[in-house]
Amino acid sequence: MHKRAIVCVTNDLCTDQRVHKTCMALGKCGYKVLEYGRLLNDSQPLERPYTTHRTKHWFNKGAQFYAEYNIRLFFFLIFSKFDLVFANDLDTLPATFLASKIKGKKIIYDTHEYFTETPELTSRPVIQRIWKWIEALFFPKLKHIITVNNSIANLYKNAYNKDISVIRNIPLTYESKEIKSRTELNLPLDKKIIIIQGTGINIDRGAEEACLALQHLDNVTLLIIGSGDVFPVLKKIVEDNHLDKKVIFKSKMPFHELRAYTMNADLGLAIDKGTNLNYMFSLPNKLFDYIHAGIPVLSSELTEIKNVVEKYQIGYFIQNHNPDHIAQTIKNIFLDQETYNRKKINTLTAKKILCWEEEEKILINIINTI
């Protein structure tokens, strides 16, 4: 008889590749999996080899949303059969922890970022204190904790004296047999394409300066794909500076569609700023997506990103976020074709090591151990 696992997130499941890969790993460990999330007005249909459950909410932001989500999730779990619940990020932890304790079931907590130091919270100290109180209430009682990189693991270890397992959010290896061309994607054929992608393109991720850098670049197109709170700001920058012919915006899309755009780009940007602890020690998914797409990376010198770029020699760094400097760095990259080609080749080596098939082994060991 199958063991049952419920995997909980606050998003709509469509673009969260880390959680999808978690569900697949649970399946390999013999679990019958249900993924629990939210149904939004623009949510796309899902086709998954496991069960999904998405709930429509009355509230979709603020304290009302988090309260409603956790109340709904708590009662869903109480009236469901499961042997293991997988909580993703702090906003799912109150309901999952309480339900697991009441039912005497196992819980794994996967924190995808240093949640209480995100800019959305650091800019609102009262709200931040509430989330820190919630974290301090539940975190010390957890036995099985996962996060996305060593820096964040060390922050939690120092705060709570807990051993944290690291599982980076790295793509599965894939073969590009039928990737759409630039013509099919309606992308320019005669320009270099630089790309920023992700569902967390927020303020202070460097996208504002990337747009402004286009004022100093000819024959370069900036492709921005995804979602985030900075999009209205970016569109205003583009409008005010008459950059509409140099910047292309695309909404978030399924990963298999996004992959085609990434593989048609020439350079991936990961120029996040270290304005808070969460950003300072982030290891963004887009970095690995660029590597697997075979394109070099231009990044800021944040600890975790720099470690990967330097170790595998797959990219370049900016020294500051001045748009002039970013533009000149991009010019220099494309002028030195020999170095560019060498770094592009290095991505082929890096992606053989930096693949989910390797990271998954750690996760499967954790699941089987408990």
NUTI-717499 format. One record per residue (C-alpha): residue in three letters; x, y, z. Coordinates in steps of 0.02 Angstrom, whole numbers, plus 50000, padded with zeros to 5 digits. Layout:
NUTI-717499
ALAXYZ;...
This chain:
NUTI-717499
MET500005000050000;HIS500675017149950;LYS501225029650079;ARG500415046650054;ALA501285063650046;ILE500495080850033;VAL501605094749966;CYS501015112450010;VAL501355129149927;THR500485146049919;ASN500705148249730;ASP499645140949590;LEU500855126449552;CYS501075131149369;THR502855137749366;ASP503615131049528;GLN504885118849460;ARG505695115349629;VAL504075109149705;HIS503645099049549;LYS505345090449561;THR505035087249746;CYS503395078649703;MET504265067849574;ALA505615062949700;LEU504275058049825;GLY503495047049692;LYS505165038249667;CYS505195034949854;GLY503535025749844;TYR502365039849896;LYS500675043549820;VAL500825062549803;LEU499565076649814;GLU500165094449780;TYR499135107949866;GLY499105125849803;ARG498035140449752;LEU496905143749602;LEU497095161249529;ASN496085169749395;ASP497505167649269;SER498045150249324;GLN498415138549179;PRO497815120549168;LEU498965107549246;GLU499535090849179;ARG500505081749314;PRO500845063149346;TYR500225065449524;THR498655072949602;THR498475091849619;HIS497245101849722;ARG497045120649698;THR495875131249802;LYS495075147649754;HIS495285160749891;TRP494265175749944;PHE495855185449981;ASN497435185049877;LYS498625196449972;GLY499015203150143;ALA498645196250315;GLN496905190650263;PHE497635179450128;TYR498915171050241;ALA497605168250375;GLU496335161250251;TYR497645150350166;ASN498245142450329;ILE496485139550395;ARG495955131250232;LEU497555120950224;PHE497425115650406;PHE495675108450386;PHE496145100650219;LEU497585091550303;ILE496565086550455;PHE495275078050346;SER496545070250226;LYS497565054450240;PHE499445057050234;ASP501045050050307;LEU502155064850264;VAL501805083250236;PHE503045094250143;ALA502955112750191;ASN503705124850067;ASP504185141550144;LEU503645149750305;ASP501915154850243;THR501375136550239;LEU502185131350403;PRO500845135650534;ALA499515124350457;THR500685110250405;PHE501585109650573;LEU499995109650677;ALA499135096650568;SER500665085250570;LYS500765086050760;ILE498915082950787;LYS498955067950669;GLY500655061750726;LYS501405062550550;LYS503105067550482;ILE503495084750413;ILE504895091150302;TYR505135110050291;ASP505905117150132;THR506325135650145;HIS506685142549972;GLU507425158750037;TYR507855167950197;PHE506025172150215;THR506035184850357;GLU507345195550270;THR506455197650103;PRO506255215950050;GLU504375214150061;LEU504615211750250;THR506155222350287;SER505215237450222;ARG503795233950346;PRO504595231150518;VAL502965227150609;ILE502485213650483;GLN504275207250485;ARG504205205150675;ILE502605194950658;TRP503405183050534;LYS504975181650640;TRP503875177150788;ILE503005163750683;GLU504685156950627;ALA505375156650805;LEU503795147650863;PHE503925133150741;PHE505715132050676;PRO506545125350835;LYS505295110950839;LEU505695104850663;LYS506805089750634;HIS506985089250445;ILE507415105850362;ILE508005109450184;THR508575125450101;VAL509315131049936;ASN511125135449973;ASN512505134850103;SER512425153350150;ILE510585152650197;ALA510865136050286;ASN512225144250392;LEU511085158950435;TYR509755147050501;LYS511035136350590;ASN511735151550681;ALA509995157550727;TYR509255140950785;ASN510715128950805;LYS509925117050680;ASP510745106150548;ILE510035111050378;SER510175100650220;VAL510575109950059;ILE509695105449897;ARG509975118249761;ASN508595122349638;ILE509405115749481;PRO508525110249321;LEU508395092649257;THR509545088649113;TYR508615090748950;GLU509045088648767;SER508605102648647;LYS507905092248504;GLU506545104048442;ILE506835121348511;LYS505885135048420;SER506915147348319;ARG506985166148343;THR505845168048193;GLU504545156648271;LEU504665166248435;ASN504575183148347;LEU506285188248413;PRO507515199248316;LEU508745189848206;ASP510035203748189;LYS510305208548371;LYS511135201448525;ILE509815196148650;ILE510095197748837;ILE508805190148953;ILE508135191949130;GLN506895178649183;GLY505975172349336;THR504395173749440;GLY505275184949567;ILE505865199449460;ASN505665212049599;ILE506375228849648;ASP508265228549677;ARG508555213449566;GLY509475224649442;ALA508135224749308;GLU507885243649320;GLU509715247149282;ALA509725233949145;CYS508335243249056;LEU509235259949075;ALA510845252149007;LEU509945249648841;GLN510085268448813;HIS511945265548783;LEU511825249548681;ASP511495247448496;ASN511015231148414;VAL510525223648582;THR508795218148638;LEU508325215148820;LEU507065201148845;ILE506165201149014;ILE505095185849050;GLY504125181949208;SER503265191649345;GLY503665202349496;ASP503295218749582;VAL504535228649476;PHE503625225949310;PRO502595242249318;VAL504205251749358;LEU505125243649212;LYS503735247649090;LYS503755265849148;ILE505655266549125;VAL505475259448949;GLU504095271848906;ASP504965287148979;ASN506615283148892;HIS505855277748725;LEU506575260248738;ASP505045250848675;LYS506005244548522;LYS507435238148631;VAL506505229448773;ILE505285214948754;PHE504145209748898;LYS503395192348911;SER502245186249050;LYS502685170849153;MET502495154749055;PRO502715135949078;PHE504535130749094;HIS504565121148930;GLU504035137048838;LEU505225148248934;ARG506675136648891;ALA506505140648705;TYR506705159248738;THR508195156548852;MET509085145548725;ASN508875159048593;ALA509705172248701;ASP511555176648700;LEU511805181948881;GLY510855179149043;LEU510775192649176;ALA510855188649363;ILE511305205949426;ASP510355205649591;LYS510855218249724;GLY511375213849901;THR510155226049980;ASN509545213350109;LEU510115196750181;ASN508935186950070;TYR509635194549910;MET511425194949974;PHE511455176049993;SER510245171149855;LEU510625158049723;PRO509285161749593;ASN508525148349484;LYS508865158649329;LEU510745156149350;PHE510555137349325;ASP509265139849188;TYR510545150149091;ILE511875136949116;HIS510725123249053;ALA510225133948904;GLY512065135548858;ILE512215154448875;PRO513535163748977;VAL513015173949128;LEU513275192049178;SER513075193249366;SER513395203849518;GLU514675197649643;LEU513455190749771;THR514235176449869;GLU513285161249804;ILE513135167149624;LYS514975171949617;ASN515505154949683;VAL514625145949540;VAL515165158049403;GLU516985157649457;LYS517075139049490;TYR516435134249318;GLN517045149749223;ILE515365152349140;GLY515165171149149;TYR515645188949190;PHE515375201149334;ILE514825219149351;GLN515715229949479;ASN514225241349513;HIS512445244549453;ASN512765260549358;PRO511855258449190;ASP513375265549097;HIS514495252349177;ILE513265238349138;ALA513145244048957;GLN515035245048937;THR515255227849014;ILE514005220448891;LYS514895229148746;ASN516555221748801;ILE515815204348818;PHE515215203948638;LEU516805212048571;ASP517895197948640;GLN517135183548545;GLU518515171348591;THR518225173048778;TYR516345172748753;ASN516445156348655;ARG517545148448788;LYS516315152848925;LYS514875146448819;ILE515775129748800;ASN516065129248988;THR514185129349017;LEU514105112248934;THR515295105249064;ALA514455114249208;LYS512705107949168;LYS513285089749177;ILE513765092749359;LEU512445105749406;CYS510915095349368;TRP509395089749467;GLU509865071549444;GLU511305074649565;GLU510355085949687;GLU508885073849693;LYS509985060449771;ILE510125071049929;LEU508235073749936;ILE507845055349908;ASN509045050650048;ILE508155062750167;ILE506435056050120;ASN506965037950139;THR507845041450304;ILE506275047950389;
